């Protein structure tokens, strides 16, 4: 059963977290171009939609990760706790920072008056980069599992 849970967890991470990370990383470039009048708002809206939909689907990743940790008996291991904290930080950054900022830019491109949209668009590359780095650290922790008796 552990192998099945771990497989679903890893597949969900690849299929769901990968696309949301890529969409959030690509969004600032297209947003900047569209806000400057050098690009279409269509890819911006599409990337925001991908970010929103995959953010919801990404809940499956920690769910199956926790189920795998229980099955493996590693729920109290430091590497897992650190991964959970970083995952929660990434989720908070996405839900409270990136997605609302993207929505502001999309609304501004649709013609709604949004004060501060340029500032919002300027900080999106940084927040998206931090989001990607958080996931990269989680992946490394999942592979290396420092201090684990079942690790390398």
N, C-alpha and C positions, 0 to 999 in steps of 0.2 A: 504494500500500500504506500510505503514511503516513496518508492520509485515513481509511482503514478503522481502523487502529490508534487514531488519535486519537478517532474516533467511538466506538469500543468503550470506550476509556478514559473519555471524558466521560459516556457513558451509564451505565457501571458506577458512576462516582462519584455520579451523580444517583440511580440506582435503589438503590444499596447504602449508600453513605455517608450519604446524606440520612436514610433511615429509622433507621439505628443512632444517628445524632446526635439525631434527634427522640425516639427511645425512651429514650435515656440522659437526655435533658433532662426528659422527662415523668415518669420513674420516681420521683424524689425527692418530688414532690407527692403522688402516690398512695401511696407508701410511708409518708410522714409521717401521712397520714390513716388508713391501715390500722393502723399501729402505735398510734395514739391511739384506735382503736376507732371512728373516724368513717367508715371506708370498708371496702370489700371487699378481700380479698387477691387476688382474681382478676385485676384489671388489673395488679397489681404482678407477679404471676407471668408474665402475658402479655408485659409490657414487658421483663422479664428474658429471656424466651425470644427475643423479637425482637432484643434486644441481642446475645445469644449467637450466634444463627444468622447475622445480618447481619455480625457481626464476622468470622466465618469467610469469608463470601462477599466481604468487603471486600479480601481478599488479591488479588483480581483487579485492583483499581484500580492499585496500584503496579506490578504485573506488566505490565499493558498500558501504563502510563505509561512504564516503563523501555524497553519495546519501541518505543514512539513516540519517545522521546528518542534511542535508537540510530538509528532510521530518519531522524530529523531532523538527526543529528549534533550534538546539544547536550548530550551526556552530561556534559561537564565544565563547563558553564555554572554560574555561582554561584547563579542563581535556582533551577535544578533541584536542585543539591546542598542548598540551604537547604530546598527543598520536601521532599526525601527525609528530611532530618534531622527536620523537623517532623512528617512522616508517621510516622516511626519513634517519635517521642515520643508522638504521639496513639495509636498502636497499643499502646505500652507502658502508657500511662495506662489505656487501655481494658482490656487483658488482665491487668494486674497490680494495678490499682486499682479501676476501676469495676465490672467483672464480678464479682470476688470480694466486693466490698461489697454488690452487688445480691443475690448468692447468700446472703450472711449474713442480709439482711433477709427474703428469701423463706423461708429455713429457719426464722427466728424466727416468722414469720407462720404457718408450718405446725406450730408447736408445739415445735420443737426449742429447747432452752435455748441461747441465744447471748449470752454476756456482752458488753457494749459495743455492742449493736445500735443503741441510741439515738445514740451518738456516731457510729457508722458512717453512720447515716441522716442525721445533721446535716452530715457533710462531703460527701455525695454531690452536693448542688447545686453546690458549688464545683468539684469534680473534673469534673462533667459540663459545667459552663460553660467550664472550661479546655479540655476536649476539643473543644467546639464552636468556641472561639476559634482553636485550632490549625488546625482544618479551614478556617475562614474565611481565615486568613492564607495557607494553602496555595492556596486558590482565587484569592486576589488575586495571589499570585506567579505562578500559572499564566496569569493573564490579562495582567498587566502585564509580566512577564518583564524585570525591570530589568537593563540592561546587555546584553540580547540584541540581536544584529544582525538577528534575524528578528522582533523585537517591535515594539511601537508606538513 
